[in-house]
Amino acid sequence: MENEIYKTELLKLGKRIRALRKARNKTQVDFELDCKINHGDISRIENGQKNLEFYTIVKLAVALQVKISDLFKEDAE
């Protein structure tokens, strides 16, 4: 059951990151250039398949020009 909570939260985080990226009209390749994270990894993040280090979360927030806390808000767009 504990693993399911982690999977659910990773999926929710990935969806919020994708929504924020798309709200800025950025492709994954554009986003890769902004945050210096391989677009394959961006895809895995957005699909909830990659666990994130704090450093990566900071890079994503900076590239999206949002506060770190905005990545974790349900209505982040």
N, CA, C, O and CB atoms as a CASP TS submission, in Angstrom:
PFRMAT TS
TARGET T0000
AUTHOR 0000-0000-0000
METHOD Language model
MODEL 1
PARENT N/A
ATOM      1  N   MET     1       0.824  -1.194   0.000  1.00  0.00           N
ATOM      2  CA  MET     1       0.000   0.000   0.000  1.00  0.00           C
ATOM      3  C   MET     1       0.868   1.257   0.000  1.00  0.00           C
ATOM      4  O   MET     1       0.543   2.238  -0.670  1.00  0.00           O
ATOM      5  CB  MET     1      -0.937  -0.002   1.207  1.00  0.00           C
ATOM      6  N   GLU     2       1.953   1.229   0.739  1.00  0.00           N
ATOM      7  CA  GLU     2       2.842   2.380   0.797  1.00  0.00           C
ATOM      8  C   GLU     2       3.394   2.711  -0.592  1.00  0.00           C
ATOM      9  O   GLU     2       3.475   3.882  -0.964  1.00  0.00           O
ATOM     10  CB  GLU     2       3.992   2.117   1.781  1.00  0.00           C
ATOM     11  N   ASN     3       3.769   1.695  -1.351  1.00  0.00           N
ATOM     12  CA  ASN     3       4.279   1.922  -2.709  1.00  0.00           C
ATOM     13  C   ASN     3       3.238   2.578  -3.597  1.00  0.00           C
ATOM     14  O   ASN     3       3.579   3.388  -4.459  1.00  0.00           O
ATOM     15  CB  ASN     3       4.731   0.610  -3.333  1.00  0.00           C
ATOM     16  N   GLU     4       1.985   2.242  -3.398  1.00  0.00           N
ATOM     17  CA  GLU     4       0.911   2.830  -4.198  1.00  0.00           C
ATOM     18  C   GLU     4       0.805   4.334  -3.947  1.00  0.00           C
ATOM     19  O   GLU     4       0.538   5.102  -4.871  1.00  0.00           O
ATOM     20  CB  GLU     4      -0.429   2.145  -3.884  1.00  0.00           C
ATOM     21  N   ILE     5       1.011   4.749  -2.707  1.00  0.00           N
ATOM     22  CA  ILE     5       0.968   6.175  -2.386  1.00  0.00           C
ATOM     23  C   ILE     5       2.082   6.903  -3.137  1.00  0.00           C
ATOM     24  O   ILE     5       1.854   7.972  -3.703  1.00  0.00           O
ATOM     25  CB  ILE     5       1.102   6.402  -0.854  1.00  0.00           C
ATOM     26  N   TYR     6       3.285   6.326  -3.143  1.00  0.00           N
ATOM     27  CA  TYR     6       4.401   6.944  -3.859  1.00  0.00           C
ATOM     28  C   TYR     6       4.111   7.036  -5.350  1.00  0.00           C
ATOM     29  O   TYR     6       4.356   8.067  -5.977  1.00  0.00           O
ATOM     30  CB  TYR     6       5.691   6.153  -3.624  1.00  0.00           C
ATOM     31  N   LYS     7       3.588   5.953  -5.912  1.00  0.00           N
ATOM     32  CA  LYS     7       3.271   5.954  -7.343  1.00  0.00           C
ATOM     33  C   LYS     7       2.223   7.004  -7.678  1.00  0.00           C
ATOM     34  O   LYS     7       2.337   7.721  -8.671  1.00  0.00           O
ATOM     35  CB  LYS     7       2.782   4.575  -7.782  1.00  0.00           C
ATOM     36  N   THR     8       1.198   7.084  -6.833  1.00  0.00           N
ATOM     37  CA  THR     8       0.128   8.059  -7.046  1.00  0.00           C
ATOM     38  C   THR     8       0.664   9.487  -6.995  1.00  0.00           C
ATOM     39  O   THR     8       0.328  10.319  -7.838  1.00  0.00           O
ATOM     40  CB  THR     8      -0.977   7.876  -6.000  1.00  0.00           C
ATOM     41  N   GLU     9       1.497   9.759  -6.001  1.00  0.00           N
ATOM     42  CA  GLU     9       2.045  11.114  -5.862  1.00  0.00           C
ATOM     43  C   GLU     9       3.005  11.453  -6.999  1.00  0.00           C
ATOM     44  O   GLU     9       3.022  12.592  -7.465  1.00  0.00           O
ATOM     45  CB  GLU     9       2.763  11.261  -4.519  1.00  0.00           C
ATOM     46  N   LEU    10       3.802  10.489  -7.453  1.00  0.00           N
ATOM     47  CA  LEU    10       4.687  10.740  -8.599  1.00  0.00           C
ATOM     48  C   LEU    10       3.880  11.036  -9.853  1.00  0.00           C
ATOM     49  O   LEU    10       4.246  11.908 -10.641  1.00  0.00           O
ATOM     50  CB  LEU    10       5.612   9.538  -8.844  1.00  0.00           C
ATOM     51  N   LEU    11       2.785  10.312 -10.036  1.00  0.00           N
ATOM     52  CA  LEU    11       1.912  10.572 -11.188  1.00  0.00           C
ATOM     53  C   LEU    11       1.305  11.974 -11.110  1.00  0.00           C
ATOM     54  O   LEU    11       1.270  12.692 -12.110  1.00  0.00           O
ATOM     55  CB  LEU    11       0.792   9.515 -11.262  1.00  0.00           C
ATOM     56  N   LYS    12       0.832  12.363  -9.933  1.00  0.00           N
ATOM     57  CA  LYS    12       0.237  13.689  -9.762  1.00  0.00           C
ATOM     58  C   LYS    12       1.270  14.785 -10.003  1.00  0.00           C
ATOM     59  O   LYS    12       0.977  15.787 -10.655  1.00  0.00           O
ATOM     60  CB  LYS    12      -0.363  13.831  -8.355  1.00  0.00           C
ATOM     61  N   LEU    13       2.476  14.594  -9.479  1.00  0.00           N
ATOM     62  CA  LEU    13       3.534  15.570  -9.696  1.00  0.00           C
ATOM     63  C   LEU    13       3.869  15.678 -11.179  1.00  0.00           C
ATOM     64  O   LEU    13       4.012  16.782 -11.705  1.00  0.00           O
ATOM     65  CB  LEU    13       4.784  15.193  -8.892  1.00  0.00           C
ATOM     66  N   GLY    14       3.993  14.551 -11.848  1.00  0.00           N
ATOM     67  CA  GLY    14       4.292  14.546 -13.279  1.00  0.00           C
ATOM     68  C   GLY    14       3.230  15.264 -14.091  1.00  0.00           C
ATOM     69  O   GLY    14       3.546  16.010 -15.017  1.00  0.00           O
ATOM     70  N   LYS    15       1.971  15.040 -13.745  1.00  0.00           N
ATOM     71  CA  LYS    15       0.877  15.711 -14.456  1.00  0.00           C
ATOM     72  C   LYS    15       0.928  17.217 -14.248  1.00  0.00           C
ATOM     73  O   LYS    15       0.665  17.985 -15.174  1.00  0.00           O
ATOM     74  CB  LYS    15      -0.478  15.166 -13.992  1.00  0.00           C
ATOM     75  N   ARG    16       1.268  17.642 -13.027  1.00  0.00           N
ATOM     76  CA  ARG    16       1.364  19.082 -12.762  1.00  0.00           C
ATOM     77  C   ARG    16       2.525  19.704 -13.541  1.00  0.00           C
ATOM     78  O   ARG    16       2.398  20.802 -14.082  1.00  0.00           O
ATOM     79  CB  ARG    16       1.540  19.341 -11.251  1.00  0.00           C
ATOM     80  N   ILE    17       3.646  19.001 -13.593  1.00  0.00           N
ATOM     81  CA  ILE    17       4.796  19.506 -14.358  1.00  0.00           C
ATOM     82  C   ILE    17       4.433  19.609 -15.832  1.00  0.00           C
ATOM     83  O   ILE    17       4.744  20.609 -16.479  1.00  0.00           O
ATOM     84  CB  ILE    17       6.034  18.587 -14.171  1.00  0.00           C
ATOM     85  N   ARG    18       3.782  18.591 -16.364  1.00  0.00           N
ATOM     86  CA  ARG    18       3.355  18.615 -17.775  1.00  0.00           C
ATOM     87  C   ARG    18       2.396  19.781 -18.021  1.00  0.00           C
ATOM     88  O   ARG    18       2.535  20.495 -19.014  1.00  0.00           O
ATOM     89  CB  ARG    18       2.676  17.272 -18.167  1.00  0.00           C
ATOM     90  N   ALA    19       1.429  19.977 -17.130  1.00  0.00           N
ATOM     91  CA  ALA    19       0.454  21.059 -17.294  1.00  0.00           C
ATOM     92  C   ALA    19       1.143  22.426 -17.277  1.00  0.00           C
ATOM     93  O   ALA    19       0.819  23.302 -18.079  1.00  0.00           O
ATOM     94  CB  ALA    19      -0.615  20.991 -16.186  1.00  0.00           C
ATOM     95  N   LEU    20       2.082  22.596 -16.369  1.00  0.00           N
ATOM     96  CA  LEU    20       2.818  23.866 -16.304  1.00  0.00           C
ATOM     97  C   LEU    20       3.651  24.077 -17.566  1.00  0.00           C
ATOM     98  O   LEU    20       3.712  25.189 -18.091  1.00  0.00           O
ATOM     99  CB  LEU    20       3.727  23.899 -15.059  1.00  0.00           C
ATOM    100  N   ARG    21       4.283  23.031 -18.046  1.00  0.00           N
ATOM    101  CA  ARG    21       5.092  23.136 -19.275  1.00  0.00           C
ATOM    102  C   ARG    21       4.207  23.505 -20.456  1.00  0.00           C
ATOM    103  O   ARG    21       4.534  24.406 -21.228  1.00  0.00           O
ATOM    104  CB  ARG    21       5.838  21.805 -19.563  1.00  0.00           C
ATOM    105  N   LYS    22       3.090  22.810 -20.593  1.00  0.00           N
ATOM    106  CA  LYS    22       2.197  23.073 -21.719  1.00  0.00           C
ATOM    107  C   LYS    22       1.555  24.456 -21.626  1.00  0.00           C
ATOM    108  O   LYS    22       1.317  25.098 -22.649  1.00  0.00           O
ATOM    109  CB  LYS    22       1.114  22.005 -21.785  1.00  0.00           C
ATOM    110  N   ALA    23       1.277  24.916 -20.410  1.00  0.00           N
ATOM    111  CA  ALA    23       0.710  26.258 -20.226  1.00  0.00           C
ATOM    112  C   ALA    23       1.676  27.324 -20.730  1.00  0.00           C
ATOM    113  O   ALA    23       1.270  28.437 -21.065  1.00  0.00           O
ATOM    114  CB  ALA    23       0.375  26.507 -18.742  1.00  0.00           C
ATOM    115  N   ARG    24       2.947  26.973 -20.779  1.00  0.00           N
ATOM    116  CA  ARG    24       3.974  27.896 -21.277  1.00  0.00           C
ATOM    117  C   ARG    24       4.323  27.620 -22.740  1.00  0.00           C
ATOM    118  O   ARG    24       5.295  28.160 -23.268  1.00  0.00           O
ATOM    119  CB  ARG    24       5.236  27.796 -20.417  1.00  0.00           C
ATOM    120  N   ASN    25       3.527  26.781 -23.382  1.00  0.00           N
ATOM    121  CA  ASN    25       3.713  26.422 -24.795  1.00  0.00           C
ATOM    122  C   ASN    25       5.114  25.897 -25.076  1.00  0.00           C
ATOM    123  O   ASN    25       5.727  26.246 -26.085  1.00  0.00           O
ATOM    124  CB  ASN    25       3.436  27.625 -25.680  1.00  0.00           C
ATOM    125  N   LYS    26       5.613  25.057 -24.179  1.00  0.00           N
ATOM    126  CA  LYS    26       6.947  24.464 -24.339  1.00  0.00           C
ATOM    127  C   LYS    26       6.807  22.994 -24.707  1.00  0.00           C
ATOM    128  O   LYS    26       6.001  22.272 -24.120  1.00  0.00           O
ATOM    129  CB  LYS    26       7.790  24.622 -23.041  1.00  0.00           C
ATOM    130  N   THR    27       7.591  22.560 -25.675  1.00  0.00           N
ATOM    131  CA  THR    27       7.688  21.133 -25.955  1.00  0.00           C
ATOM    132  C   THR    27       8.660  20.526 -24.952  1.00  0.00           C
ATOM    133  O   THR    27       9.333  21.253 -24.221  1.00  0.00           O
ATOM    134  CB  THR    27       8.152  20.866 -27.431  1.00  0.00           C
ATOM    135  N   GLN    28       8.738  19.211 -24.911  1.00  0.00           N
ATOM    136  CA  GLN    28       9.714  18.574 -24.028  1.00  0.00           C
ATOM    137  C   GLN    28      11.133  18.943 -24.440  1.00  0.00           C
ATOM    138  O   GLN    28      12.009  19.074 -23.585  1.00  0.00           O
ATOM    139  CB  GLN    28       9.539  17.049 -24.041  1.00  0.00           C
ATOM    140  N   VAL    29      11.370  19.111 -25.724  1.00  0.00           N
ATOM    141  CA  VAL    29      12.705  19.499 -26.188  1.00  0.00           C
ATOM    142  C   VAL    29      13.025  20.930 -25.756  1.00  0.00           C
ATOM    143  O   VAL    29      14.140  21.211 -25.316  1.00  0.00           O
ATOM    144  CB  VAL    29      12.805  19.369 -27.727  1.00  0.00           C
ATOM    145  N   ASP    30      12.048  21.835 -25.880  1.00  0.00           N
ATOM    146  CA  ASP    30      12.248  23.209 -25.390  1.00  0.00           C
ATOM    147  C   ASP    30      12.575  23.193 -23.901  1.00  0.00           C
ATOM    148  O   ASP    30      13.491  23.872 -23.435  1.00  0.00           O
ATOM    149  CB  ASP    30      10.988  24.077 -25.654  1.00  0.00           C
ATOM    150  N   PHE    31      11.798  22.399 -23.173  1.00  0.00           N
ATOM    151  CA  PHE    31      11.962  22.295 -21.733  1.00  0.00           C
ATOM    152  C   PHE    31      13.330  21.712 -21.373  1.00  0.00           C
ATOM    153  O   PHE    31      13.955  22.125 -20.397  1.00  0.00           O
ATOM    154  CB  PHE    31      10.848  21.439 -21.137  1.00  0.00           C
ATOM    155  N   GLU    32      13.776  20.758 -22.166  1.00  0.00           N
ATOM    156  CA  GLU    32      15.107  20.167 -21.978  1.00  0.00           C
ATOM    157  C   GLU    32      16.179  21.259 -22.034  1.00  0.00           C
ATOM    158  O   GLU    32      17.094  21.275 -21.210  1.00  0.00           O
ATOM    159  CB  GLU    32      15.383  19.079 -23.058  1.00  0.00           C
ATOM    160  N   LEU    33      16.068  22.157 -22.989  1.00  0.00           N
ATOM    161  CA  LEU    33      17.042  23.238 -23.122  1.00  0.00           C
ATOM    162  C   LEU    33      16.979  24.194 -21.933  1.00  0.00           C
ATOM    163  O   LEU    33      18.003  24.724 -21.502  1.00  0.00           O
ATOM    164  CB  LEU    33      16.807  24.005 -24.423  1.00  0.00           C
ATOM    165  N   ASP    34      15.770  24.412 -21.404  1.00  0.00           N
ATOM    166  CA  ASP    34      15.599  25.324 -20.271  1.00  0.00           C
ATOM    167  C   ASP    34      16.149  24.754 -18.968  1.00  0.00           C
ATOM    168  O   ASP    34      16.782  25.469 -18.191  1.00  0.00           O
ATOM    169  CB  ASP    34      14.135  25.659 -20.097  1.00  0.00           C
ATOM    170  N   CYS    35      15.908  23.468 -18.729  1.00  0.00           N
ATOM    171  CA  CYS    35      16.266  22.906 -17.428  1.00  0.00           C
ATOM    172  C   CYS    35      17.471  21.971 -17.467  1.00  0.00           C
ATOM    173  O   CYS    35      17.915  21.483 -16.427  1.00  0.00           O
ATOM    174  CB  CYS    35      15.096  22.171 -16.868  1.00  0.00           C
ATOM    175  N   LYS    36      18.000  21.720 -18.665  1.00  0.00           N
ATOM    176  CA  LYS    36      19.188  20.864 -18.821  1.00  0.00           C
ATOM    177  C   LYS    36      18.946  19.443 -18.312  1.00  0.00           C
ATOM    178  O   LYS    36      19.841  18.811 -17.753  1.00  0.00           O
ATOM    179  CB  LYS    36      20.376  21.475 -18.079  1.00  0.00           C
ATOM    180  N   ILE    37      17.724  18.955 -18.514  1.00  0.00           N
ATOM    181  CA  ILE    37      17.369  17.574 -18.197  1.00  0.00           C
ATOM    182  C   ILE    37      16.981  16.913 -19.506  1.00  0.00           C
ATOM    183  O   ILE    37      16.183  17.463 -20.265  1.00  0.00           O
ATOM    184  CB  ILE    37      16.202  17.489 -17.133  1.00  0.00           C
ATOM    185  N   ASN    38      17.530  15.751 -19.778  1.00  0.00           N
ATOM    186  CA  ASN    38      17.261  15.012 -21.012  1.00  0.00           C
ATOM    187  C   ASN    38      15.755  14.864 -21.221  1.00  0.00           C
ATOM    188  O   ASN    38      15.018  14.566 -20.281  1.00  0.00           O
ATOM    189  CB  ASN    38      17.938  13.621 -20.974  1.00  0.00           C
ATOM    190  N   HIS    39      15.298  15.077 -22.470  1.00  0.00           N
ATOM    191  CA  HIS    39      13.851  15.023 -22.708  1.00  0.00           C
ATOM    192  C   HIS    39      13.272  13.635 -22.451  1.00  0.00           C
ATOM    193  O   HIS    39      12.080  13.511 -22.168  1.00  0.00           O
ATOM    194  CB  HIS    39      13.544  15.445 -24.134  1.00  0.00           C
ATOM    195  N   GLY    40      14.091  12.596 -22.543  1.00  0.00           N
ATOM    196  CA  GLY    40      13.638  11.254 -22.168  1.00  0.00           C
ATOM    197  C   GLY    40      13.319  11.193 -20.679  1.00  0.00           C
ATOM    198  O   GLY    40      12.326  10.591 -20.272  1.00  0.00           O
ATOM    199  N   ASP    41      14.167  11.817 -19.876  1.00  0.00           N
ATOM    200  CA  ASP    41      13.907  11.892 -18.436  1.00  0.00           C
ATOM    201  C   ASP    41      12.692  12.764 -18.154  1.00  0.00           C
ATOM    202  O   ASP    41      11.911  12.465 -17.250  1.00  0.00           O
ATOM    203  CB  ASP    41      15.138  12.440 -17.691  1.00  0.00           C
ATOM    204  N   ILE    42      12.524  13.833 -18.912  1.00  0.00           N
ATOM    205  CA  ILE    42      11.344  14.686 -18.741  1.00  0.00           C
ATOM    206  C   ILE    42      10.082  13.869 -19.005  1.00  0.00           C
ATOM    207  O   ILE    42       9.101  13.976 -18.269  1.00  0.00           O
ATOM    208  CB  ILE    42      11.405  15.920 -19.691  1.00  0.00           C
ATOM    209  N   SER    43      10.110  13.064 -20.044  1.00  0.00           N
ATOM    210  CA  SER    43       8.970  12.202 -20.351  1.00  0.00           C
ATOM    211  C   SER    43       8.678  11.250 -19.193  1.00  0.00           C
ATOM    212  O   SER    43       7.523  11.083 -18.803  1.00  0.00           O
ATOM    213  CB  SER    43       9.232  11.405 -21.638  1.00  0.00           C
ATOM    214  N   ARG    44       9.715  10.630 -18.645  1.00  0.00           N
ATOM    215  CA  ARG    44       9.518   9.711 -17.516  1.00  0.00           C
ATOM    216  C   ARG    44       9.008  10.450 -16.278  1.00  0.00           C
ATOM    217  O   ARG    44       8.187   9.915 -15.532  1.00  0.00           O
ATOM    218  CB  ARG    44      10.831   8.984 -17.186  1.00  0.00           C
ATOM    219  N   ILE    45       9.484  11.662 -16.058  1.00  0.00           N
ATOM    220  CA  ILE    45       9.005  12.470 -14.927  1.00  0.00           C
ATOM    221  C   ILE    45       7.519  12.780 -15.113  1.00  0.00           C
ATOM    222  O   ILE    45       6.719  12.598 -14.195  1.00  0.00           O
ATOM    223  CB  ILE    45       9.828  13.792 -14.798  1.00  0.00           C
ATOM    224  N   GLU    46       7.162  13.245 -16.300  1.00  0.00           N
ATOM    225  CA  GLU    46       5.777  13.632 -16.563  1.00  0.00           C
ATOM    226  C   GLU    46       4.823  12.442 -16.517  1.00  0.00           C
ATOM    227  O   GLU    46       3.626  12.613 -16.286  1.00  0.00           O
ATOM    228  CB  GLU    46       5.678  14.311 -17.912  1.00  0.00           C
ATOM    229  N   ASN    47       5.342  11.256 -16.734  1.00  0.00           N
ATOM    230  CA  ASN    47       4.515  10.047 -16.683  1.00  0.00           C
ATOM    231  C   ASN    47       4.606   9.328 -15.343  1.00  0.00           C
ATOM    232  O   ASN    47       4.101   8.215 -15.198  1.00  0.00           O
ATOM    233  CB  ASN    47       4.920   9.101 -17.789  1.00  0.00           C
ATOM    234  N   GLY    48       5.244   9.958 -14.370  1.00  0.00           N
ATOM    235  CA  GLY    48       5.324   9.395 -13.033  1.00  0.00           C
ATOM    236  C   GLY    48       6.186   8.161 -12.930  1.00  0.00           C
ATOM    237  O   GLY    48       5.985   7.338 -12.037  1.00  0.00           O
ATOM    238  N   GLN    49       7.146   8.015 -13.832  1.00  0.00           N
ATOM    239  CA  GLN    49       7.993   6.827 -13.869  1.00  0.00           C
ATOM    240  C   GLN    49       9.390   7.065 -13.326  1.00  0.00           C
ATOM    241  O   GLN    49      10.214   6.150 -13.322  1.00  0.00           O
ATOM    242  CB  GLN    49       8.090   6.321 -15.268  1.00  0.00           C
ATOM    243  N   LYS    50       9.669   8.269 -12.870  1.00  0.00           N
ATOM    244  CA  LYS    50      11.015   8.591 -12.394  1.00  0.00           C
ATOM    245  C   LYS    50      10.927   9.292 -11.053  1.00  0.00           C
ATOM    246  O   LYS    50      10.257  10.314 -10.911  1.00  0.00           O
ATOM    247  CB  LYS    50      11.771   9.471 -13.414  1.00  0.00           C
ATOM    248  N   ASN    51      11.615   8.726 -10.073  1.00  0.00           N
ATOM    249  CA  ASN    51      11.701   9.363  -8.773  1.00  0.00           C
ATOM    250  C   ASN    51      12.626  10.567  -8.906  1.00  0.00           C
ATOM    251  O   ASN    51      13.628  10.503  -9.619  1.00  0.00           O
ATOM    252  CB  ASN    51      12.211   8.366  -7.680  1.00  0.00           C
ATOM    253  N   LEU    52      12.302  11.658  -8.230  1.00  0.00           N
ATOM    254  CA  LEU    52      13.048  12.895  -8.404  1.00  0.00           C
ATOM    255  C   LEU    52      13.904  13.227  -7.198  1.00  0.00           C
ATOM    256  O   LEU    52      13.479  13.077  -6.053  1.00  0.00           O
ATOM    257  CB  LEU    52      12.105  14.030  -8.682  1.00  0.00           C
ATOM    258  N   GLU    53      15.108  13.675  -7.471  1.00  0.00           N
ATOM    259  CA  GLU    53      15.954  14.230  -6.423  1.00  0.00           C
ATOM    260  C   GLU    53      15.545  15.689  -6.229  1.00  0.00           C
ATOM    261  O   GLU    53      14.970  16.307  -7.125  1.00  0.00           O
ATOM    262  CB  GLU    53      17.485  14.102  -6.783  1.00  0.00           C
ATOM    263  N   PHE    54      15.844  16.222  -5.066  1.00  0.00           N
ATOM    264  CA  PHE    54      15.501  17.617  -4.787  1.00  0.00           C
ATOM    265  C   PHE    54      16.155  18.556  -5.795  1.00  0.00           C
ATOM    266  O   PHE    54      15.532  19.523  -6.235  1.00  0.00           O
ATOM    267  CB  PHE    54      15.924  17.998  -3.364  1.00  0.00           C
ATOM    268  N   TYR    55      17.392  18.285  -6.160  1.00  0.00           N
ATOM    269  CA  TYR    55      18.114  19.106  -7.135  1.00  0.00           C
ATOM    270  C   TYR    55      17.339  19.193  -8.446  1.00  0.00           C
ATOM    271  O   TYR    55      17.261  20.259  -9.057  1.00  0.00           O
ATOM    272  CB  TYR    55      19.521  18.533  -7.387  1.00  0.00           C
ATOM    273  N   THR    56      16.766  18.071  -8.875  1.00  0.00           N
ATOM    274  CA  THR    56      15.991  18.035 -10.117  1.00  0.00           C
ATOM    275  C   THR    56      14.706  18.845  -9.966  1.00  0.00           C
ATOM    276  O   THR    56      14.302  19.547 -10.893  1.00  0.00           O
ATOM    277  CB  THR    56      15.662  16.578 -10.510  1.00  0.00           C
ATOM    278  N   ILE    57      14.072  18.752  -8.819  1.00  0.00           N
ATOM    279  CA  ILE    57      12.852  19.517  -8.564  1.00  0.00           C
ATOM    280  C   ILE    57      13.146  21.016  -8.652  1.00  0.00           C
ATOM    281  O   ILE    57      12.358  21.778  -9.212  1.00  0.00           O
ATOM    282  CB  ILE    57      12.263  19.160  -7.175  1.00  0.00           C
ATOM    283  N   VAL    58      14.273  21.427  -8.099  1.00  0.00           N
ATOM    284  CA  VAL    58      14.663  22.844  -8.162  1.00  0.00           C
ATOM    285  C   VAL    58      14.886  23.257  -9.613  1.00  0.00           C
ATOM    286  O   VAL    58      14.415  24.315 -10.030  1.00  0.00           O
ATOM    287  CB  VAL    58      15.947  23.103  -7.322  1.00  0.00           C
ATOM    288  N   LYS    59      15.597  22.439 -10.386  1.00  0.00           N
ATOM    289  CA  LYS    59      15.847  22.759 -11.797  1.00  0.00           C
ATOM    290  C   LYS    59      14.535  22.902 -12.565  1.00  0.00           C
ATOM    291  O   LYS    59      14.391  23.809 -13.385  1.00  0.00           O
ATOM    292  CB  LYS    59      16.724  21.672 -12.448  1.00  0.00           C
ATOM    293  N   LEU    60      13.584  22.015 -12.304  1.00  0.00           N
ATOM    294  CA  LEU    60      12.290  22.081 -12.986  1.00  0.00           C
ATOM    295  C   LEU    60      11.545  23.359 -12.622  1.00  0.00           C
ATOM    296  O   LEU    60      10.992  24.028 -13.495  1.00  0.00           O
ATOM    297  CB  LEU    60      11.435  20.857 -12.635  1.00  0.00           C
ATOM    298  N   ALA    61      11.529  23.696 -11.353  1.00  0.00           N
ATOM    299  CA  ALA    61      10.840  24.907 -10.906  1.00  0.00           C
ATOM    300  C   ALA    61      11.466  26.158 -11.525  1.00  0.00           C
ATOM    301  O   ALA    61      10.753  27.059 -11.968  1.00  0.00           O
ATOM    302  CB  ALA    61      10.873  25.005  -9.372  1.00  0.00           C
ATOM    303  N   VAL    62      12.786  26.209 -11.555  1.00  0.00           N
ATOM    304  CA  VAL    62      13.475  27.365 -12.141  1.00  0.00           C
ATOM    305  C   VAL    62      13.129  27.480 -13.629  1.00  0.00           C
ATOM    306  O   VAL    62      12.828  28.569 -14.118  1.00  0.00           O
ATOM    307  CB  VAL    62      15.016  27.244 -11.950  1.00  0.00           C
ATOM    308  N   ALA    63      13.174  26.358 -14.341  1.00  0.00           N
ATOM    309  CA  ALA    63      12.879  26.373 -15.772  1.00  0.00           C
ATOM    310  C   ALA    63      11.434  26.780 -16.052  1.00  0.00           C
ATOM    311  O   ALA    63      11.150  27.419 -17.065  1.00  0.00           O
ATOM    312  CB  ALA    63      13.156  25.003 -16.377  1.00  0.00           C
ATOM    313  N   LEU    64      10.523  26.408 -15.152  1.00  0.00           N
ATOM    314  CA  LEU    64       9.111  26.761 -15.316  1.00  0.00           C
ATOM    315  C   LEU    64       8.785  28.138 -14.741  1.00  0.00           C
ATOM    316  O   LEU    64       7.670  28.637 -14.897  1.00  0.00           O
ATOM    317  CB  LEU    64       8.235  25.712 -14.654  1.00  0.00           C
ATOM    318  N   GLN    65       9.764  28.746 -14.077  1.00  0.00           N
ATOM    319  CA  GLN    65       9.607  30.052 -13.450  1.00  0.00           C
ATOM    320  C   GLN    65       8.475  30.058 -12.424  1.00  0.00           C
ATOM    321  O   GLN    65       7.623  30.946 -12.409  1.00  0.00           O
ATOM    322  CB  GLN    65       9.351  31.111 -14.509  1.00  0.00           C
ATOM    323  N   VAL    66       8.497  29.028 -11.562  1.00  0.00           N
ATOM    324  CA  VAL    66       7.516  28.921 -10.478  1.00  0.00           C
ATOM    325  C   VAL    66       8.261  28.629  -9.179  1.00  0.00           C
ATOM    326  O   VAL    66       9.429  28.241  -9.189  1.00  0.00           O
ATOM    327  CB  VAL    66       6.452  27.804 -10.778  1.00  0.00           C
ATOM    328  N   LYS    67       7.570  28.820  -8.074  1.00  0.00           N
ATOM    329  CA  LYS    67       8.118  28.421  -6.785  1.00  0.00           C
ATOM    330  C   LYS    67       8.111  26.900  -6.713  1.00  0.00           C
ATOM    331  O   LYS    67       7.281  26.245  -7.343  1.00  0.00           O
ATOM    332  CB  LYS    67       7.308  29.045  -5.605  1.00  0.00           C
ATOM    333  N   ILE    68       9.022  26.352  -5.956  1.00  0.00           N
ATOM    334  CA  ILE    68       9.058  24.899  -5.780  1.00  0.00           C
ATOM    335  C   ILE    68       7.703  24.406  -5.267  1.00  0.00           C
ATOM    336  O   ILE    68       7.203  23.377  -5.722  1.00  0.00           O
ATOM    337  CB  ILE    68      10.195  24.489  -4.800  1.00  0.00           C
ATOM    338  N   SER    69       7.119  25.126  -4.340  1.00  0.00           N
ATOM    339  CA  SER    69       5.835  24.707  -3.777  1.00  0.00           C
ATOM    340  C   SER    69       4.735  24.643  -4.834  1.00  0.00           C
ATOM    341  O   SER    69       3.790  23.867  -4.690  1.00  0.00           O
ATOM    342  CB  SER    69       5.421  25.656  -2.665  1.00  0.00           C
ATOM    343  N   ASP    70       4.843  25.447  -5.894  1.00  0.00           N
ATOM    344  CA  ASP    70       3.838  25.430  -6.957  1.00  0.00           C
ATOM    345  C   ASP    70       3.794  24.087  -7.688  1.00  0.00           C
ATOM    346  O   ASP    70       2.761  23.719  -8.246  1.00  0.00           O
ATOM    347  CB  ASP    70       4.117  26.547  -7.952  1.00  0.00           C
ATOM    348  N   LEU    71       4.899  23.364  -7.687  1.00  0.00           N
ATOM    349  CA  LEU    71       4.918  22.053  -8.336  1.00  0.00           C
ATOM    350  C   LEU    71       4.048  21.045  -7.594  1.00  0.00           C
ATOM    351  O   LEU    71       3.648  20.025  -8.156  1.00  0.00           O
ATOM    352  CB  LEU    71       6.347  21.533  -8.430  1.00  0.00           C
ATOM    353  N   PHE    72       3.762  21.333  -6.338  1.00  0.00           N
ATOM    354  CA  PHE    72       3.022  20.394  -5.505  1.00  0.00           C
ATOM    355  C   PHE    72       1.584  20.826  -5.241  1.00  0.00           C
ATOM    356  O   PHE    72       0.869  20.163  -4.491  1.00  0.00           O
ATOM    357  CB  PHE    72       3.733  20.212  -4.201  1.00  0.00           C
ATOM    358  N   LYS    73       1.156  21.923  -5.844  1.00  0.00           N
ATOM    359  CA  LYS    73      -0.216  22.392  -5.675  1.00  0.00           C
ATOM    360  C   LYS    73      -1.119  21.670  -6.670  1.00  0.00           C
ATOM    361  O   LYS    73      -0.752  21.448  -7.824  1.00  0.00           O
ATOM    362  CB  LYS    73      -0.306  23.933  -5.865  1.00  0.00           C
ATOM    363  N   GLU    74      -2.283  21.318  -6.203  1.00  0.00           N
ATOM    364  CA  GLU    74      -3.237  20.599  -7.058  1.00  0.00           C
ATOM    365  C   GLU    74      -3.654  21.414  -8.283  1.00  0.00           C
ATOM    366  O   GLU    74      -3.891  20.854  -9.353  1.00  0.00           O
ATOM    367  CB  GLU    74      -4.473  20.225  -6.253  1.00  0.00           C
ATOM    368  N   ASP    75      -3.741  22.706  -8.128  1.00  0.00           N
ATOM    369  CA  ASP    75      -4.234  23.560  -9.212  1.00  0.00           C
ATOM    370  C   ASP    75      -3.124  24.387  -9.856  1.00  0.00           C
ATOM    371  O   ASP    75      -3.364  25.504 -10.314  1.00  0.00           O
ATOM    372  CB  ASP    75      -5.317  24.486  -8.690  1.00  0.00           C
ATOM    373  N   ALA    76      -1.914  23.842  -9.891  1.00  0.00           N
ATOM    374  CA  ALA    76      -0.755  24.584 -10.419  1.00  0.00           C
ATOM    375  C   ALA    76      -0.835  24.687 -11.936  1.00  0.00           C
ATOM    376  O   ALA    76      -0.579  23.718 -12.650  1.00  0.00           O
ATOM    377  CB  ALA    76       0.572  23.899 -10.004  1.00  0.00           C
ATOM    378  N   GLU    77      -1.192  25.865 -12.416  1.00  0.00           N
ATOM    379  CA  GLU    77      -1.167  26.150 -13.848  1.00  0.00           C
ATOM    380  C   GLU    77      -1.058  27.579 -14.070  1.00  0.00           C
ATOM    381  O   GLU    77      -1.022  28.024 -15.217  1.00  0.00           O
ATOM    382  CB  GLU    77      -2.366  25.626 -14.544  1.00  0.00           C
TER
END
